[in-house]
């Protein structure tokens, strides 16, 4: 494999969130919404997902770095990837939490004169 082929492969894995979404989803086993996980993602705390991606053996270090960069730029990308296989109702319940966190951030950033 030459460098050009390897770089293309790394990029494809890093850009394609489907591989990550297939392997790593929110634990929806008991039907309870994991508000803490949503808050961590919303707040930019991706450590458990970074570690899972790195330890999985599915991603090169460059691909993990690309995932991290994309999540830092857009935390909702990780949130959406983790819910890709969730049913519509579960997705809506999680989206309500995400939207509430967005609203709280907006409210906290408003300065009163």
Residue frames as a rotation matrix with the C-alpha (Angstrom) as fourth column:
UNK 1
0.584 0.812 0.000 0.00
0.812 -0.584 0.000 0.00
0.000 0.000 -1.000 0.00
UNK 2
-0.423 -0.739 0.524 1.42
0.699 -0.634 -0.330 3.34
0.576 0.227 0.785 -0.92
UNK 3
-0.864 -0.001 -0.503 1.01
0.392 -0.628 -0.672 6.56
-0.315 -0.779 0.543 1.06
UNK 4
-0.796 0.588 -0.144 -1.64
-0.572 -0.652 0.497 7.92
0.198 0.478 0.856 -1.26
UNK 5
-0.223 0.725 -0.652 -3.84
0.030 0.673 0.739 4.83
0.974 0.145 -0.171 -0.79
UNK 6
-0.464 0.009 -0.886 -3.40
0.846 0.303 -0.439 4.88
0.264 -0.953 -0.148 2.98
UNK 7
-0.957 0.097 -0.274 -4.28
0.016 -0.925 -0.381 8.57
-0.290 -0.368 0.883 3.23
UNK 8
-0.559 0.804 -0.202 -7.41
-0.556 -0.182 0.811 8.03
0.615 0.566 0.549 1.14
UNK 9
-0.164 0.475 -0.864 -8.48
0.442 0.819 0.366 5.16
0.882 -0.322 -0.345 3.39
UNK 10
-0.703 -0.147 -0.695 -7.88
0.708 -0.232 -0.667 7.15
-0.063 -0.962 0.267 6.57
UNK 11
-0.924 0.364 -0.117 -9.88
-0.374 -0.925 0.072 10.04
-0.082 0.111 0.990 5.21
UNK 12
-0.378 0.824 -0.422 -12.75
-0.298 0.323 0.898 7.80
0.877 0.465 0.123 4.16
UNK 13
-0.216 0.274 -0.937 -12.99
0.785 0.620 0.000 6.27
0.581 -0.735 -0.349 7.64
UNK 14
-0.807 -0.170 -0.565 -12.65
0.526 -0.642 -0.558 9.63
-0.268 -0.747 0.608 9.39
UNK 15
-0.861 0.487 -0.149 -15.20
-0.507 -0.791 0.342 11.39
0.049 0.370 0.928 7.22
UNK 16
-0.276 0.781 -0.560 -17.65
-0.234 0.511 0.827 8.50
0.932 0.359 0.042 7.10
UNK 17
-0.538 0.129 0.833 -19.48
-0.840 -0.167 -0.516 8.66
0.072 -0.977 0.199 10.43
UNK 18
0.491 0.783 -0.381 -21.49
-0.744 0.605 0.285 5.56
0.454 0.144 0.879 9.46
UNK 19
-0.015 -0.568 -0.823 -18.66
0.150 0.812 -0.564 3.25
0.989 -0.132 0.073 10.56
UNK 20
-0.916 -0.316 0.248 -18.48
-0.161 -0.277 -0.947 5.00
0.368 -0.907 0.202 13.91
UNK 21
-0.270 0.904 0.331 -22.26
-0.959 -0.283 -0.011 5.09
0.084 -0.320 0.944 14.26
UNK 22
0.406 0.405 -0.819 -22.54
-0.443 0.871 0.211 1.38
0.799 0.277 0.533 13.53
UNK 23
-0.205 -0.630 -0.749 -20.00
0.385 0.651 -0.654 0.46
0.900 -0.423 0.109 16.19
UNK 24
-0.863 -0.201 -0.464 -20.81
0.505 -0.309 -0.806 2.99
0.019 -0.930 0.368 18.90
UNK 25
-0.156 0.871 0.466 -24.33
0.183 -0.438 0.880 3.97
0.971 0.222 -0.091 19.85
UNK 26
-0.432 0.128 0.893 -25.87
-0.836 -0.429 -0.343 5.35
0.339 -0.894 0.292 22.99
UNK 27
-0.975 0.111 -0.193 -26.89
0.176 0.914 -0.365 2.57
0.136 -0.390 -0.911 25.36
UNK 28
-0.472 0.876 0.096 -30.64
-0.802 -0.472 0.365 2.45
0.365 0.095 0.926 24.79
UNK 29
-0.817 0.011 -0.577 -31.13
0.047 0.998 -0.047 -0.93
0.575 -0.065 -0.815 26.44
UNK 30
-0.693 0.546 -0.471 -33.51
0.676 0.265 -0.688 0.05
-0.250 -0.795 -0.553 29.24
UNK 31
0.074 0.768 0.636 -35.34
0.893 -0.335 0.301 2.75
0.444 0.545 -0.711 27.30
UNK 32
0.586 0.074 -0.807 -34.20
0.599 -0.711 0.369 5.48
-0.546 -0.699 -0.461 29.67
UNK 33
0.805 -0.323 0.498 -32.79
0.200 -0.643 -0.739 8.65
0.559 0.694 -0.453 28.14
UNK 34
0.217 -0.828 -0.517 -29.15
0.973 0.143 0.180 9.18
-0.075 -0.542 0.837 29.11
UNK 35
0.956 0.241 0.168 -29.27
0.250 -0.968 -0.035 12.89
0.154 0.075 -0.985 29.84
UNK 36
0.564 -0.809 -0.165 -25.73
-0.070 -0.245 0.967 12.83
-0.823 -0.534 -0.195 31.25
UNK 37
-0.167 -0.625 0.762 -24.34
0.765 0.406 0.500 11.53
-0.622 0.667 0.411 27.95
UNK 38
0.452 0.401 0.797 -26.17
0.829 -0.519 -0.209 14.23
0.329 0.755 -0.567 26.02
UNK 39
0.988 -0.089 -0.126 -24.86
-0.017 -0.875 0.484 16.89
-0.153 -0.476 -0.866 28.39
UNK 40
0.216 -0.971 0.105 -21.30
0.212 0.151 0.965 15.59
-0.953 -0.186 0.239 28.07
UNK 41
-0.151 -0.236 0.960 -21.46
0.969 0.157 0.191 15.62
-0.196 0.959 0.205 24.26
UNK 42
0.714 0.518 0.471 -23.14
0.604 -0.796 -0.039 19.03
0.355 0.312 -0.881 24.19
UNK 43
0.917 -0.371 -0.145 -20.43
-0.160 -0.677 0.718 20.37
-0.365 -0.635 -0.681 26.50
UNK 44
0.564 -0.716 -0.412 -17.63
-0.688 -0.131 -0.714 18.97
0.457 0.686 -0.566 24.34
UNK 45
-0.133 -0.575 0.807 -16.63
-0.850 0.485 0.205 16.04
-0.509 -0.659 -0.553 26.59
UNK 46
0.605 0.333 -0.723 -15.97
-0.748 0.550 -0.372 13.25
0.274 0.766 0.582 24.07
UNK 47
-0.262 -0.900 0.348 -13.39
-0.960 0.280 0.001 11.28
-0.098 -0.334 -0.937 26.05
UNK 48
-0.093 0.222 0.971 -15.33
-0.319 0.917 -0.240 8.02
-0.943 -0.332 -0.014 26.29
UNK 49
0.875 0.457 0.161 -16.08
0.019 0.299 -0.954 8.00
-0.484 0.838 0.253 22.55
UNK 50
0.481 -0.806 -0.346 -12.53
-0.837 -0.306 -0.453 8.98
0.260 0.508 -0.822 21.61
UNK 51
-0.375 -0.634 0.676 -11.21
-0.815 0.573 0.085 6.16
-0.441 -0.519 -0.732 23.77
UNK 52
0.305 0.575 0.759 -13.73
-0.083 0.810 -0.580 3.70
-0.949 0.114 0.295 22.29
UNK 53
0.957 0.033 -0.287 -12.76
-0.284 -0.083 -0.955 4.66
-0.055 0.996 -0.070 18.74
UNK 54
0.168 -0.983 -0.071 -9.03
-0.958 -0.145 -0.249 4.45
0.234 0.110 -0.966 19.52
UNK 55
-0.421 -0.339 0.841 -9.29
-0.682 0.730 -0.048 1.09
-0.598 -0.594 -0.538 21.29
UNK 56
0.585 0.788 0.193 -11.57
-0.455 0.516 -0.726 -0.48
-0.671 0.337 0.660 18.70
UNK 57
-0.356 -0.786 0.506 -8.75
0.164 0.480 0.862 -1.05
-0.920 0.390 -0.042 16.24
UNK 58
0.330 0.599 0.729 -11.06
0.848 0.151 -0.508 0.13
-0.415 0.786 -0.458 13.44
UNK 59
0.981 0.072 0.179 -9.55
0.136 -0.917 -0.376 3.59
0.137 0.393 -0.909 13.15
UNK 60
0.049 -0.995 0.082 -6.02
0.786 -0.012 -0.619 4.76
0.617 0.095 0.781 12.55
UNK 61
-0.274 -0.206 -0.939 -4.66
0.831 -0.543 -0.124 7.45
-0.484 -0.814 0.320 14.87
UNK 62
-0.995 -0.093 -0.043 -5.18
0.054 -0.832 0.553 9.95
-0.087 0.547 0.832 12.03
UNK 63
-0.424 0.906 0.014 -8.81
0.270 0.111 0.956 8.88
0.864 0.409 -0.292 11.63
UNK 64
0.110 0.410 -0.905 -9.42
0.988 0.056 0.146 9.23
0.111 -0.910 -0.399 15.37
UNK 65
-0.653 -0.429 -0.624 -7.84
0.512 -0.857 0.054 12.69
-0.558 -0.285 0.779 15.26
UNK 66
-0.916 0.358 0.180 -10.13
-0.023 -0.495 0.869 13.61
0.401 0.792 0.461 12.36
UNK 67
-0.045 0.923 -0.381 -13.17
0.679 0.308 0.666 12.38
0.733 -0.229 -0.641 14.29
UNK 68
-0.089 -0.068 -0.994 -12.14
0.939 -0.340 -0.061 14.42
-0.334 -0.938 0.094 17.32
UNK 69
-0.927 -0.296 -0.232 -11.63
0.203 -0.913 0.355 17.53
-0.317 0.282 0.906 15.21
UNK 70
-0.641 0.746 0.177 -15.03
0.107 -0.142 0.984 17.13
0.760 0.650 0.011 13.56
UNK 71
0.151 0.711 -0.687 -16.72
0.866 0.240 0.439 16.67
0.477 -0.661 -0.579 16.96
UNK 72
-0.417 -0.364 -0.833 -14.95
0.750 -0.655 -0.089 19.71
-0.513 -0.662 0.546 18.38
UNK 73
-0.999 0.047 -0.007 -16.18
-0.041 -0.777 0.628 21.77
0.024 0.628 0.778 15.44
UNK 74
-0.249 0.964 -0.095 -19.68
-0.767 -0.136 0.627 20.30
0.591 0.229 0.773 15.62
UNK 75
-0.829 -0.108 0.549 -20.57
-0.496 0.596 -0.632 18.29
-0.259 -0.796 -0.547 18.75
UNK 76
0.167 0.980 0.105 -23.97
-0.734 0.195 -0.651 17.53
-0.658 0.031 0.752 17.27
UNK 77
0.105 -0.211 -0.972 -22.24
-0.865 0.463 -0.194 15.36
0.491 0.861 -0.134 14.64
UNK 78
-0.899 -0.413 -0.145 -21.32
-0.267 0.780 -0.566 12.86
0.347 -0.470 -0.812 17.37
UNK 79
-0.559 0.775 0.297 -24.78
-0.453 0.015 -0.891 13.14
-0.695 -0.632 0.342 18.92
UNK 80
0.332 0.707 -0.624 -26.42
-0.910 0.066 -0.410 12.42
-0.249 0.704 0.665 15.55
UNK 81
-0.270 -0.521 -0.810 -24.03
-0.703 0.682 -0.204 9.55
0.658 0.514 -0.550 14.80
UNK 82
-0.966 -0.134 0.220 -24.83
-0.255 0.613 -0.748 7.86
-0.035 -0.779 -0.626 18.10
UNK 83
-0.289 0.944 0.161 -28.55
-0.329 0.060 -0.942 8.05
-0.899 -0.325 0.293 17.35
UNK 84
-0.593 0.014 -0.805 -28.41
-0.803 -0.081 0.590 6.92
-0.058 0.997 0.059 13.72
UNK 85
-0.774 0.278 -0.569 -30.00
0.024 0.911 0.412 3.53
0.633 0.305 -0.711 14.51
UNK 86
-0.871 0.477 -0.119 -32.47
0.113 -0.041 -0.993 4.80
-0.478 -0.878 -0.018 17.12
UNK 87
-0.257 0.871 0.419 -36.18
0.965 0.204 0.166 4.70
0.059 0.447 -0.892 16.44
UNK 88
-0.222 0.208 0.952 -38.01
0.407 -0.868 0.285 7.94
0.886 0.451 0.108 15.70
UNK 89
0.795 0.601 0.080 -39.46
0.159 -0.334 0.929 8.37
0.586 -0.726 -0.361 19.20
UNK 90
0.514 -0.703 -0.492 -36.09
0.793 0.169 0.585 7.84
-0.328 -0.691 0.644 20.89
UNK 91
-0.433 -0.678 0.594 -34.48
0.855 -0.518 0.031 10.31
0.287 0.522 0.804 18.50
UNK 92
0.160 0.579 0.799 -37.16
0.207 -0.811 0.547 12.89
0.965 0.078 -0.250 19.34
UNK 93
0.915 0.174 -0.363 -36.69
0.374 -0.028 0.927 12.41
0.151 -0.984 -0.091 23.10
UNK 94
0.084 -0.966 -0.244 -32.95
0.915 -0.023 0.404 12.94
-0.396 -0.257 0.882 22.77
UNK 95
-0.382 -0.185 0.906 -33.43
0.704 -0.693 0.156 15.90
0.598 0.697 0.395 20.43
UNK 96
0.684 0.674 0.277 -35.63
0.274 -0.591 0.759 17.59
0.676 -0.443 -0.589 23.06
UNK 97
0.696 -0.504 -0.511 -32.76
0.583 -0.018 0.812 17.38
-0.418 -0.863 0.282 25.55
UNK 98
-0.319 -0.858 0.403 -30.26
0.940 -0.230 0.253 18.70
-0.125 0.459 0.879 23.00
UNK 99
-0.067 0.382 0.922 -32.54
0.523 -0.773 0.359 21.62
0.850 0.506 -0.148 22.12
UNK 100
0.903 0.397 -0.164 -33.08
0.323 -0.373 0.870 22.42
0.284 -0.838 -0.465 25.81
UNK 101
0.274 -0.892 -0.360 -29.31
0.777 -0.015 0.629 22.54
-0.567 -0.453 0.689 26.32
UNK 102
-0.452 -0.368 0.812 -29.00
0.818 -0.535 0.213 24.86
0.356 0.761 0.543 23.31
UNK 103
0.411 0.711 0.570 -31.71
0.342 -0.700 0.626 27.09
0.845 -0.062 -0.531 24.78
UNK 104
0.844 -0.153 -0.515 -29.98
0.503 -0.110 0.857 27.11
-0.188 -0.982 -0.016 28.19
UNK 105
-0.208 -0.975 0.079 -26.70
0.919 -0.167 0.356 28.13
-0.334 0.147 0.931 26.54
UNK 106
-0.289 0.192 0.938 -28.47
0.605 -0.722 0.335 30.93
0.742 0.664 0.092 24.70
UNK 107
0.754 0.652 0.075 -30.20
0.314 -0.458 0.832 32.11
0.577 -0.604 -0.550 27.87
UNK 108
0.608 -0.581 -0.541 -26.95
0.673 0.015 0.739 32.07
-0.421 -0.814 0.400 29.87
UNK 109
-0.392 -0.843 0.369 -25.11
0.910 -0.297 0.288 34.05
-0.133 0.449 0.884 27.23
UNK 110
0.279 0.563 0.778 -27.63
0.585 -0.742 0.327 36.91
0.761 0.364 -0.537 27.18
UNK 111
-0.742 -0.532 -0.409 -26.39
0.660 -0.469 -0.587 39.94
0.120 -0.706 0.698 29.03
UNK 112
0.418 0.908 -0.034 -28.86
0.881 -0.396 0.260 42.19
0.223 -0.139 -0.965 30.76
UNK 113
-0.364 -0.537 0.761 -28.27
0.388 -0.830 -0.400 45.91
0.847 0.149 0.511 30.81
